[in-house]
Amino acid sequence: MERSTEHVDLENFIRSHSESCAVADALKISTTVTSAINSPDRYIPQRQPRRWRIAYTPYASRHIQDKSSTSDYENIPSSPPPSQITSFLNECSNDYEDRQANKALFQRLLDNEIMGRDMPDAMEDVHDQENSNRSTMSRTRSSGRLEATGGLTSASLDVSLGNSSFKSCSTIGTYYSTTSTTRSNQRNVFTYSAKKTFPRSSSSSVPLSLSPLSEKTHNMLGRFRNVLKEERKISNHPYRILDAPGLADDFYLSLIDWSKSNVIAVGLGPSVYLWSASQDLPRTRLCSLEDNGTQLVSSVSWSDNGARIAVGTGDGALHVWDTVTQKQVTILQHHKQRVGSLAWNGNVLASASRDHTIVLADLRIPPTYPIQTYRGHRQEVCGLKWSPDYTALASGGNDNRVNVWSYPASGPTTPMQSYLDHTAAVKAIAWSPHQHGLLATGGGTNDRYIRFWNTLTGQTVKAVNTGSQICNMVWSRFAPELLTTHGYTQHKLVLWKYPSMVPMAKMTGHDMRVLFCSTAPDGETVVTGAGDESLRFWHVFAQSRTGMQRRSSLDLLTAIR
């Protein structure tokens, strides 16, 4: 049968645009030439299934399919912009990769349901398939186009334009193969294999379950979901910023604390302000020290239940307020100079001062007499932290010394352990919630080291040079991860993986030293303050999902409400 003029025009048009048109890069066809069946009374085309690898670009097909005559082909643009071609090819690559992975997983599930195939082999095949797809896609994205495995091929392309039908024309589609497996590599059910087979479990389904899948398949899906779990993504920038005018740029102070009731306390000049993170209400002023003179707030700390807050001042006084009634509970006068650090242990409040002492006061007894006084530092004590079991108190000072005190002390008030390896002031102190007796400390500008101590044996575990002044340290409650905030000269936050101490994320945003840090009640969010008079909120830690019950859409009971 002779080709009509319309056949020739379309063929010449496609050949002339084979290198520039987006169809040439996005159309993948795997077909064979078909022949029509001649009939004396009608024309019957031979219908064969077409296998389309990726749908052709809507840009070109829209113009071809909507035209009713060949004269309208002149209005078709010669080539779309390169940016549209690149974006379209990337979308095709991502969609095709996802479809291939889902197809492979579905095939493995069928193998388990029908043939009793075990999951380890299935997961191995799926990983091989995904690795092949990713390696192929990475090569194509780097070149900015889809790579073809062959030149121009002859295939059958049927295009309907009104009542006209075209067939057997030379196409510009190039065959692009993204699957690394061939038919010979696939398993044949009827071929004997010497590999060990895994018999099906006698209990193929869960009792009283409406799911058509067996218990083994449900377990496979859970294990497969764990293997393919994506790595946690940590944002390098804060998700919220609040102004804090008057926030002091002093390394030896502690001016921010986040309570268990989700309220943040900030010391700004002579006043203490409260801000509710859950209700997002305007900040309120709790107290002001202007009536008592010109002293400034030097430290703030919430009690364990979040009902009371302790406020240290520059003259050595310690004010305790009830935040529910908005009234002052008591005033402690145990120090002669400013109180730079506070730590609660139930009703016992520990305070560290510039007068080189640490005082423990029980708020249930008259405030005149302290229950314990620790003397072991030669300069200002700027860091204070209780152990998770509240049986030990760690302190750091400007004398580069780290002391560990026993509580309650049965003998002389001397430290049971002292560490002298730091070469600068130690303010950053954190006890590990995952390993008993593990203490982490950070040195100042002249030291810049994170040091880990085994307080049970008194030995050094590890030391890591961070290259910057360490101002605060916070352990994650969910995983062995450590967050540090830095001053001179980097002004950033770094999340470390313990014990390898490999940085997991580096977060920037502050323009000056990140001097203050506190953790939210959920244990996932932290707030930081700096000399740039701003508070910044970060999503740093993540709760572990391993202990949570998994819900599957395959179980019909989960859909009942």
C-alpha positions as a printed NumPy array, in Angstrom:
array([[  0.   ,   0.   ,   0.   ],
       [  1.42 ,   3.367,  -0.985],
       [  1.933,   5.941,   1.683],
       [ -0.227,   9.021,   1.425],
       [  1.059,  12.583,   1.267],
       [  0.106,  13.069,   4.9  ],
       [  2.342,  10.119,   5.876],
       [  5.305,  11.676,   4.141],
       [  4.722,  15.127,   5.638],
       [  4.522,  13.768,   9.152],
       [  7.582,  11.566,   8.696],
       [  9.667,  14.447,   7.306],
       [  8.511,  16.7  ,  10.115],
       [  9.493,  14.24 ,  12.822],
       [ 12.875,  13.531,  11.227],
       [ 13.684,  17.252,  10.997],
       [ 12.904,  17.74 ,  14.669],
       [ 14.507,  14.585,  16.014],
       [ 17.354,  16.376,  17.783],
       [ 15.614,  19.448,  19.168],
       [ 12.098,  18.399,  20.048],
       [ 11.395,  17.109,  23.551],
       [  9.707,  14.038,  22.072],
       [ 13.062,  12.768,  20.884],
       [ 14.382,  12.629,  24.448],
       [ 11.293,  11.521,  26.365],
       [  9.56 ,   8.959,  24.145],
       [ 10.522,   5.329,  24.751],
       [  8.754,   2.77 ,  22.597],
       [  9.184,  -0.961,  22.423],
       [  6.941,  -2.17 ,  19.581],
       [  7.159,  -4.023,  16.317],
       [  6.006,  -3.052,  12.864],
       [  2.413,  -4.072,  12.282],
       [  0.613,  -4.819,   9.054],
       [ -2.99 ,  -4.169,   8.155],
       [ -5.471,  -6.824,   7.107],
       [ -7.082,  -6.023,   3.757],
       [-10.778,  -6.802,   3.494],
       [-12.992,  -6.355,   0.428],
       [-15.523,  -4.214,   2.294],
       [-13.54 ,  -2.498,   5.075],
       [-10.086,  -1.749,   6.385],
       [ -9.202,  -3.756,   9.532],
       [ -5.946,  -2.741,  11.209],
       [ -4.066,  -5.414,  13.123],
       [ -4.166,  -4.53 ,  16.817],
       [ -1.185,  -5.444,  18.967],
       [ -0.416,  -4.282,  22.479],
       [  2.025,  -1.422,  22.78 ],
       [  4.546,  -1.249,  25.591],
       [  5.217,   2.338,  26.534],
       [  8.188,   2.81 ,  28.861],
       [  7.444,   6.43 ,  29.694],
       [  4.531,   8.534,  28.502],
       [  5.529,  10.907,  25.735],
       [  5.775,  14.578,  26.566],
       [  2.454,  16.389,  26.713],
       [  4.157,  19.343,  25.026],
       [  4.482,  17.583,  21.695],
       [  1.461,  15.275,  21.858],
       [ -0.857,  18.157,  22.589],
       [ -0.012,  19.772,  19.295],
       [ -0.137,  16.546,  17.273],
       [ -3.36 ,  15.12 ,  18.631],
       [ -5.355,  18.343,  18.633],
       [ -4.697,  19.214,  15.015],
       [ -7.25 ,  18.238,  12.375],
       [ -5.161,  18.891,   9.289],
       [ -1.535,  18.776,   8.23 ],
       [ -1.48 ,  22.477,   7.448],
       [ -1.703,  23.249,  11.13 ],
       [  1.656,  21.593,  11.726],
       [  3.348,  24.822,  10.804],
       [  2.135,  26.316,  14.105],
       [  4.03 ,  23.762,  16.163],
       [  7.037,  25.395,  17.829],
       [ 10.349,  24.026,  16.662],
       [ 11.593,  23.274,  20.179],
       [ 10.521,  24.024,  23.754],
       [ 12.845,  25.976,  26.056],
       [ 15.741,  23.901,  27.492],
       [ 14.521,  24.534,  31.053],
       [ 11.186,  22.861,  30.286],
       [ 12.96 ,  19.899,  28.708],
       [ 15.247,  19.432,  31.727],
       [ 12.418,  19.689,  34.273],
       [ 10.257,  17.28 ,  32.301],
       [ 13.048,  14.71 ,  31.981],
       [ 13.749,  14.854,  35.732],
       [ 10.081,  14.241,  36.5  ],
       [ 10.033,  11.282,  34.124],
       [ 13.145,   9.842,  35.756],
       [ 11.754,  10.133,  39.296],
       [  8.36 ,   8.692,  38.364],
       [  9.887,   5.788,  36.47 ],
       [ 12.276,   4.98 ,  39.324],
       [  9.413,   4.919,  41.844],
       [  7.296,   2.708,  39.611],
       [ 10.144,   0.239,  39.132],
       [ 10.762,  -0.011,  42.906],
       [  7.053,  -0.493,  43.65 ],
       [  6.765,  -3.087,  40.905],
       [  9.73 ,  -5.052,  42.27 ],
       [  8.344,  -5.005,  45.81 ],
       [  4.898,  -6.113,  44.607],
       [  6.42 ,  -9.031,  42.701],
       [  8.33 , -10.175,  45.766],
       [  5.174, -10.054,  47.881],
       [  3.397, -12.232,  45.33 ],
       [  6.291, -14.687,  45.474],
       [  5.84 , -14.95 ,  49.228],
       [  2.064, -15.372,  49.09 ],
       [  2.049, -17.922,  46.268],
       [  5.397, -19.726,  46.486],
       [  6.35 , -19.115,  50.132],
       [  9.537, -17.28 ,  49.214],
       [ 11.412, -15.796,  52.151],
       [ 12.013, -12.06 ,  52.493],
       [ 15.846, -11.937,  52.623],
       [ 16.153, -13.004,  48.975],
       [ 13.321, -10.722,  47.971],
       [ 14.84 ,  -7.727,  49.707],
       [ 18.181,  -8.435,  48.067],
       [ 16.59 ,  -8.398,  44.614],
       [ 14.727,  -5.191,  45.389],
       [ 17.93 ,  -3.49 ,  46.554],
       [ 19.722,  -4.616,  43.367],
       [ 16.894,  -3.198,  41.299],
       [ 16.933,   0.123,  43.164],
       [ 20.711,   0.456,  42.985],
       [ 20.63 ,  -0.161,  39.24 ],
       [ 17.912,   2.429,  38.731],
       [ 19.648,   5.03 ,  40.879],
       [ 22.989,   4.594,  39.148],
       [ 21.351,   4.911,  35.739],
       [ 19.282,   7.924,  36.718],
       [ 22.282,   9.674,  38.253],
       [ 24.146,   9.407,  34.973],
       [ 21.265,  10.843,  33.009],
       [ 20.697,  13.744,  35.401],
       [ 24.358,  14.706,  35.336],
       [ 24.263,  15.053,  31.574],
       [ 20.993,  16.997,  31.639],
       [ 19.154,  14.612,  29.288],
       [ 18.095,  11.014,  28.945],
       [ 20.804,   8.835,  27.489],
       [ 19.741,   6.567,  24.644],
       [ 21.016,   3.07 ,  24.139],
       [ 20.629,   3.178,  20.415],
       [ 20.152,   5.429,  17.451],
       [ 17.034,   6.007,  15.409],
       [ 14.855,   2.926,  15.252],
       [ 11.961,   1.916,  13.098],
       [  8.76 ,   1.335,  15.024],
       [  5.065,   1.674,  14.63 ],
       [  3.536,   4.956,  15.663],
       [ -0.197,   5.42 ,  15.262],
       [ -1.411,   8.984,  15.302],
       [ -5.087,   9.762,  14.811],
       [ -5.907,  13.11 ,  13.249],
       [ -9.653,  13.338,  12.796],
       [-10.649,  10.594,  10.358],
       [ -7.085,  10.032,   9.118],
       [ -4.968,   7.176,  10.378],
       [ -1.19 ,   6.986,   9.972],
       [  0.93 ,   3.959,  10.554],
       [  4.338,   2.441,   9.699],
       [  6.2  ,   5.725,   9.8  ],
       [  9.781,   6.17 ,  10.956],
       [  9.865,   7.505,  14.488],
       [ 12.354,   9.544,  16.414],
       [ 11.877,   7.566,  19.64 ],
       [ 15.028,   6.032,  21.055],
       [ 14.816,   3.042,  23.277],
       [ 15.958,   3.735,  26.795],
       [ 16.481,   0.739,  29.041],
       [ 16.467,   1.384,  32.794],
       [ 16.1  ,  -2.171,  34.021],
       [ 19.264,  -4.105,  34.76 ],
       [ 17.567,  -7.461,  34.967],
       [ 16.746,  -9.592,  31.926],
       [ 14.38 , -12.438,  31.368],
       [ 17.2  , -14.927,  31.82 ],
       [ 17.904, -13.592,  35.311],
       [ 14.328, -13.993,  36.46 ],
       [ 13.366, -17.069,  38.421],
       [ 11.491, -19.767,  36.571],
       [  8.882, -21.486,  38.709],
       [  9.084, -24.762,  36.774],
       [ 12.887, -25.029,  36.76 ],
       [ 14.623, -27.09 ,  39.423],
       [ 16.818, -25.021,  41.75 ],
       [ 19.374, -26.338,  44.213],
       [ 18.913, -23.353,  46.511],
       [ 17.339, -23.856,  49.872],
       [ 13.625, -23.221,  49.905],
       [ 11.682, -21.793,  52.796],
       [  8.463, -23.688,  53.559],
       [  5.318, -21.723,  54.181],
       [  4.219, -21.311,  57.735],
       [  1.373, -23.497,  58.882],
       [ -0.481, -20.426,  60.126],
       [ -0.842, -18.528,  56.87 ],
       [ -3.062, -15.832,  58.291],
       [ -3.528, -14.026,  61.551],
       [ -6.567, -15.244,  63.506],
       [ -9.523, -12.848,  63.44 ],
       [ -7.763, -10.673,  60.848],
       [ -9.623,  -9.27 ,  57.84 ],
       [ -6.449,  -8.811,  55.815],
       [ -6.023, -11.159,  52.823],
       [ -2.267, -11.312,  53.426],
       [ -0.588, -13.829,  55.662],
       [  1.194, -13.063,  58.901],
       [  4.543, -13.67 ,  57.237],
       [  3.832, -11.042,  54.589],
       [  2.876,  -8.518,  57.258],
       [  6.19 ,  -9.178,  59.009],
       [  8.02 ,  -8.807,  55.703],
       [  6.432,  -5.425,  55.072],
       [  7.442,  -4.236,  58.519],
       [ 11.051,  -5.368,  58.071],
       [ 11.219,  -3.943,  54.579],
       [  9.923,  -0.603,  55.84 ],
       [ 12.68 ,  -0.506,  58.448],
       [ 15.393,  -1.246,  55.873],
       [ 14.234,   1.421,  53.472],
       [ 13.75 ,   4.021,  56.191],
       [ 15.211,   7.301,  55.017],
       [ 17.896,   9.037,  56.972],
       [ 16.638,  11.773,  59.278],
       [ 16.829,  15.213,  57.752],
       [ 17.883,  18.064,  60.034],
       [ 17.25 ,  21.633,  58.995],
       [ 20.289,  23.887,  59.041],
       [ 18.224,  26.968,  59.828],
       [ 15.838,  27.925,  62.674],
       [ 12.114,  27.616,  62.09 ],
       [ 11.289,  30.599,  64.314],
       [ 13.036,  33.756,  65.517],
       [ 12.015,  36.019,  68.403],
       [ 13.532,  39.337,  69.418],
       [ 15.121,  39.549,  72.88 ],
       [ 16.244,  43.145,  73.384],
       [ 18.647,  43.503,  76.26 ],
       [ 19.891,  39.878,  76.242],
       [ 23.375,  40.081,  77.756],
       [ 26.453,  38.916,  75.849],
       [ 28.152,  37.298,  78.856],
       [ 29.654,  33.788,  78.756],
       [ 29.257,  33.244,  82.534],
       [ 25.473,  33.798,  82.741],
       [ 22.481,  31.469,  82.217],
       [ 19.538,  33.552,  81.04 ],
       [ 17.215,  31.082,  79.236],
       [ 15.319,  28.035,  80.526],
       [ 12.379,  26.011,  79.127],
       [  9.977,  24.518,  81.691],
       [  8.082,  21.221,  81.685],
       [  4.87 ,  23.249,  81.276],
       [  6.169,  24.594,  77.933],
       [  6.949,  28.106,  79.168],
       [ 10.218,  29.846,  78.358],
       [ 11.825,  32.186,  80.905],
       [ 14.274,  34.833,  79.688],
       [ 16.293,  37.238,  81.776],
       [ 16.514,  40.624,  80.054],
       [ 18.366,  43.253,  82.04 ],
       [ 16.736,  43.606,  85.481],
       [ 13.533,  41.754,  84.47 ],
       [ 12.368,  38.182,  83.865],
       [  9.897,  37.564,  81.046],
       [  7.758,  34.483,  80.41 ],
       [  6.555,  33.289,  76.991],
       [  4.192,  30.355,  76.493],
       [  5.337,  28.277,  73.53 ],
       [  2.116,  26.245,  73.382],
       [ -0.367,  29.135,  73.404],
       [  1.864,  31.57 ,  71.504],
       [  0.724,  34.478,  73.663],
       [  2.594,  37.779,  74.054],
       [  5.352,  37.658,  76.622],
       [  4.568,  38.694,  80.183],
       [  6.908,  40.154,  82.774],
       [  7.183,  38.022,  85.904],
       [  9.326,  40.313,  88.028],
       [ 11.635,  43.285,  87.906],
       [ 14.649,  43.97 ,  90.131],
       [ 14.584,  47.712,  89.578],
       [ 12.754,  48.187,  92.863],
       [ 15.591,  46.433,  94.715],
       [ 18.382,  48.502,  93.162],
       [ 20.244,  48.353,  89.867],
       [ 21.124,  44.662,  89.958],
       [ 20.702,  42.583,  86.814],
       [ 19.394,  39.052,  86.345],
       [ 22.32 ,  36.621,  86.085],
       [ 20.56 ,  33.219,  85.939],
       [ 17.093,  31.623,  85.666],
       [ 16.047,  28.008,  86.252],
       [ 12.677,  26.202,  86.407],
       [ 11.867,  23.575,  88.992],
       [ 11.286,  19.994,  87.874],
       [  7.488,  20.359,  87.845],
       [  7.521,  23.798,  86.232],
       [  5.577,  25.472,  89.065],
       [  8.454,  27.508,  90.522],
       [ 11.33 ,  29.447,  89.051],
       [ 14.586,  30.561,  90.661],
       [ 16.168,  33.857,  89.649],
       [ 19.799,  34.633,  90.479],
       [ 21.004,  38.219,  90.64 ],
       [ 24.266,  40.082,  90.389],
       [ 24.457,  40.847,  94.121],
       [ 24.293,  37.165,  95.158],
       [ 20.599,  37.044,  96.064],
       [ 18.387,  34.195,  94.921],
       [ 14.667,  34.869,  94.364],
       [ 12.155,  32.006,  94.129],
       [  8.786,  32.746,  92.471],
       [  5.542,  30.805,  92.151],
       [  4.487,  31.249,  88.532],
       [  0.912,  30.069,  89.183],
       [  0.126,  32.74 ,  91.772],
       [  2.679,  35.216,  90.346],
       [  4.068,  35.753,  93.87 ],
       [  7.536,  35.58 ,  95.353],
       [  8.029,  32.571,  97.622],
       [ 11.352,  33.337,  99.291],
       [ 14.715,  35.098,  98.96 ],
       [ 17.992,  33.274,  99.706],
       [ 21.105,  35.221, 100.716],
       [ 23.783,  32.505, 100.688],
       [ 26.251,  34.116,  98.229],
       [ 28.263,  37.294,  98.302],
       [ 28.636,  37.733,  94.528],
       [ 26.583,  37.037,  91.437],
       [ 24.875,  33.677,  90.939],
       [ 25.722,  32.445,  87.448],
       [ 24.277,  28.909,  87.409],
       [ 21.338,  27.066,  89.011],
       [ 20.192,  23.42 ,  89.133],
       [ 17.103,  21.838,  90.759],
       [ 16.89 ,  18.446,  92.49 ],
       [ 13.294,  18.17 ,  93.638],
       [ 12.959,  20.667,  96.506],
       [ 16.727,  21.128,  96.705],
       [ 18.177,  24.048,  94.751],
       [ 21.895,  24.165,  93.92 ],
       [ 23.407,  27.561,  93.134],
       [ 26.902,  28.375,  91.847],
       [ 28.459,  31.769,  92.4  ],
       [ 31.366,  34.003,  91.616],
       [ 32.486,  33.614,  95.227],
       [ 33.841,  30.106,  94.298],
       [ 31.152,  28.212,  96.257],
       [ 28.227,  25.921,  95.492],
       [ 25.322,  26.04 ,  97.961],
       [ 22.499,  23.487,  98.313],
       [ 19.3  ,  24.841,  99.854],
       [ 16.139,  22.919, 100.744],
       [ 13.111,  25.132, 100.211],
       [ 11.045,  23.111, 102.699],
       [ 13.045,  24.438, 105.651],
       [ 13.699,  28.042, 106.713],
       [ 15.986,  29.725, 104.162],
       [ 18.452,  30.978, 106.773],
       [ 20.689,  27.912, 106.784],
       [ 21.93 ,  25.992, 103.711],
       [ 22.009,  22.223, 103.935],
       [ 25.344,  21.855, 102.139],
       [ 28.178,  24.057, 100.842],
       [ 30.755,  22.757,  98.33 ],
       [ 34.148,  24.41 ,  98.111],
       [ 36.498,  23.083,  95.46 ],
       [ 36.945,  25.812,  92.836],
       [ 39.458,  28.626,  92.92 ],
       [ 37.53 ,  30.948,  90.602],
       [ 33.94 ,  31.581,  89.542],
       [ 31.733,  28.505,  89.136],
       [ 29.872,  28.902,  85.831],
       [ 28.535,  25.391,  85.075],
       [ 26.277,  23.155,  87.163],
       [ 24.391,  19.954,  86.294],
       [ 22.787,  17.064,  88.218],
       [ 23.213,  13.48 ,  87.07 ],
       [ 20.078,  11.695,  85.744],
       [ 19.694,   9.739,  89.01 ],
       [ 20.386,  12.882,  91.113],
       [ 23.162,  11.178,  93.067],
       [ 26.014,  13.305,  91.7  ],
       [ 26.508,  16.976,  90.885],
       [ 29.031,  18.118,  88.262],
       [ 30.439,  21.641,  88.317],
       [ 32.723,  23.581,  85.995],
       [ 34.594,  26.756,  86.748],
       [ 36.719,  29.517,  85.369],
       [ 39.717,  27.754,  86.906],
       [ 39.511,  25.139,  84.064],
       [ 38.46 ,  22.525,  86.61 ],
       [ 35.627,  19.962,  86.511],
       [ 34.488,  18.597,  89.887],
       [ 32.039,  15.788,  90.614],
       [ 30.298,  15.913,  93.993],
       [ 28.45 ,  13.126,  95.754],
       [ 24.922,  13.759,  96.994],
       [ 23.976,  13.44 ,  99.717],
       [ 27.47 ,  13.871, 101.12 ],
       [ 28.187,  11.605, 104.082],
       [ 31.673,  12.939, 104.793],
       [ 33.714,  16.076, 104.149],
       [ 32.456,  18.404, 101.41 ],
       [ 35.237,  17.694,  98.955],
       [ 34.8  ,  16.548,  95.363],
       [ 34.959,  12.808,  94.859],
       [ 36.557,  13.383,  91.423],
       [ 38.364,  16.302,  89.77 ],
       [ 39.419,  16.631,  86.115],
       [ 42.094,  19.123,  85.107],
       [ 42.569,  18.427,  81.394],
       [ 40.731,  21.529,  80.135],
       [ 42.777,  24.651,  79.42 ],
       [ 39.901,  27.185,  79.545],
       [ 36.732,  27.889,  81.514],
       [ 34.215,  25.031,  81.625],
       [ 30.583,  26.105,  81.361],
       [ 29.13 ,  23.385,  79.102],
       [ 28.295,  20.254,  81.135],
       [ 25.954,  17.387,  80.223],
       [ 25.307,  13.933,  81.705],
       [ 24.491,  11.149,  79.273],
       [ 20.972,   9.665,  79.743],
       [ 22.025,   6.531,  77.834],
       [ 25.18 ,   5.425,  79.675],
       [ 25.428,   5.543,  83.441],
       [ 28.278,   7.68 ,  84.718],
       [ 29.21 ,   9.227,  81.339],
       [ 29.877,  12.967,  81.642],
       [ 30.589,  15.368,  78.756],
       [ 32.235,  18.752,  79.279],
       [ 33.276,  21.532,  76.899],
       [ 36.063,  24.074,  77.204],
       [ 36.222,  27.758,  76.354],
       [ 38.096,  29.71 ,  73.716],
       [ 41.599,  28.56 ,  74.648],
       [ 40.569,  24.896,  74.934],
       [ 37.774,  24.113,  72.385],
       [ 37.674,  20.433,  73.335],
       [ 34.759,  18.158,  74.142],
       [ 35.907,  15.688,  76.751],
       [ 34.078,  12.592,  77.943],
       [ 34.653,  11.186,  81.407],
       [ 33.726,   7.912,  83.045],
       [ 32.823,   9.121,  86.517],
       [ 32.605,   5.528,  87.782],
       [ 36.301,   4.889,  87.123],
       [ 37.594,   8.46 ,  86.845],
       [ 39.135,   7.856,  83.429],
       [ 39.023,   9.901,  80.249],
       [ 36.924,   8.269,  77.536],
       [ 37.392,  10.539,  74.54 ],
       [ 38.462,  14.051,  73.542],
       [ 37.4  ,  15.888,  70.375],
       [ 38.663,  19.24 ,  69.133],
       [ 35.743,  21.346,  67.848],
       [ 37.797,  24.346,  66.74 ],
       [ 35.547,  26.817,  68.561],
       [ 34.52 ,  27.968,  72.024],
       [ 31.92 ,  25.62 ,  73.55 ],
       [ 29.11 ,  27.417,  75.395],
       [ 26.439,  24.732,  75.939],
       [ 25.941,  20.976,  75.609],
       [ 22.671,  19.001,  75.43 ],
       [ 22.179,  15.238,  75.105],
       [ 19.28 ,  13.793,  73.166],
       [ 16.851,  11.756,  75.258],
       [ 16.123,   9.382,  72.358],
       [ 19.5  ,   8.546,  70.796],
       [ 23.231,   8.881,  71.606],
       [ 23.483,  12.339,  70.05 ],
       [ 25.079,  15.452,  71.516],
       [ 24.315,  19.065,  70.593],
       [ 26.891,  21.784,  71.205],
       [ 26.582,  25.552,  70.783],
       [ 29.667,  27.568,  69.957],
       [ 31.037,  31.034,  70.421],
       [ 34.34 ,  32.32 ,  69.115],
       [ 34.724,  32.039,  66.245],
       [ 32.08 ,  29.981,  64.49 ],
       [ 28.764,  31.012,  66.18 ],
       [ 26.915,  27.839,  65.219],
       [ 25.26 ,  24.662,  66.519],
       [ 26.707,  21.22 ,  65.843],
       [ 24.976,  17.864,  66.329],
       [ 27.368,  14.984,  67.016],
       [ 26.871,  11.232,  66.815],
       [ 28.319,   9.48 ,  69.858],
       [ 30.69 ,   7.638,  70.18 ],
       [ 32.054,   8.205,  66.653],
       [ 31.718,  11.982,  67.148],
       [ 30.93 ,  12.513,  63.499],
       [ 29.021,  15.78 ,  62.892],
       [ 25.478,  14.968,  61.795],
       [ 24.432,  18.577,  61.156],
       [ 25.796,  22.101,  61.436],
       [ 23.236,  24.846,  62.018],
       [ 23.878,  28.534,  61.522],
       [ 21.786,  31.64 ,  62.056],
       [ 23.178,  33.652,  64.963],
       [ 25.51 ,  36.549,  64.284],
       [ 27.226,  36.393,  67.674],
       [ 28.178,  33.776,  70.269],
       [ 25.451,  31.193,  70.984],
       [ 25.679,  31.56 ,  74.764],
       [ 22.362,  30.111,  75.987],
       [ 20.469,  26.941,  75.157],
       [ 17.522,  24.976,  76.55 ],
       [ 15.457,  21.964,  75.463],
       [ 11.672,  21.787,  74.987],
       [  9.557,  19.369,  77.061],
       [  9.113,  17.098,  74.028],
       [ 12.894,  16.673,  73.801],
       [ 12.97 ,  17.445,  70.066],
       [ 13.189,  21.245,  69.917],
       [ 15.829,  23.545,  71.381],
       [ 15.894,  27.294,  71.819],
       [ 19.12 ,  29.273,  71.697],
       [ 20.005,  32.831,  72.628],
       [ 22.966,  34.942,  71.582],
       [ 24.46 ,  38.357,  71.954],
       [ 22.632,  39.43 ,  68.796],
       [ 19.543,  39.802,  71.057],
       [ 17.499,  37.074,  69.394],
       [ 15.965,  33.716,  70.327],
       [ 16.012,  31.013,  67.646],
       [ 14.109,  27.723,  67.637],
       [ 15.517,  24.578,  66.022],
       [ 14.203,  21.098,  65.24 ],
       [ 17.236,  19.021,  66.247],
       [ 16.354,  15.725,  67.915],
       [ 13.834,  13.087,  66.854],
       [ 11.965,  10.469,  68.835],
       [ 12.63 ,   6.828,  68.069],
       [  9.817,   5.116,  66.144],
       [ 10.953,   1.533,  66.749],
       [  8.849,   1.033,  69.849],
       [  5.684,   2.465,  68.339],
       [  2.955,   0.251,  66.976],
       [  2.88 ,   0.199,  63.184],
       [ -0.393,   0.655,  61.376],
       [ -0.786,  -0.998,  58.014],
       [ -3.315,  -0.028,  55.375],
       [ -3.549,  -3.731,  54.54 ],
       [ -5.406,  -4.409,  57.774],
       [ -9.045,  -3.51 ,  57.309],
       [ -9.616,  -3.104,  61.034],
       [ -7.549,   0.088,  61.048],
       [-10.05 ,   1.711,  58.71 ],
       [-12.999,   1.225,  61.086],
       [-13.763,   4.43 ,  62.934]])
